[in-house]
Amino acid sequence: MIRSELLQALHRDNPELRAEEVEQVVDIFFEEIAERLAEGGRVELRGFGAFSTRQRESRQGRNPRTGETVDVPSKRVPYFKPGKEMRKRINDA
């Protein structure tokens, strides 16, 4: 599912809301998740899963085009852990 399909599904399920209102809600939802992760926090949606970040240490990488060794700095990367209900739903499908 892509963002536009999500917006259409939400608008279809909530006809009392204008399309612009549905889009605003989705924008706020994703922005709040991104903002919390940028602060180093965690976002947990019961039954769905938890978004967090993980630290990756610096390492030696390789440029695939030239084969040259390059330094890859440490960084935080987003991580999603599905909840128990989500795992069950996926595996029972």
Secondary structure as UniProt FT lines:
FT   HELIX           3..13
FT   TURN            15..16
FT   HELIX           19..38
FT   TURN            39..40
FT   STRAND          43..45
FT   TURN            46..48
FT   STRAND          49..56
FT   STRAND          59..62
FT   TURN            64..66
FT   STRAND          69..72
FT   STRAND          75..82
FT   HELIX           84..92
//
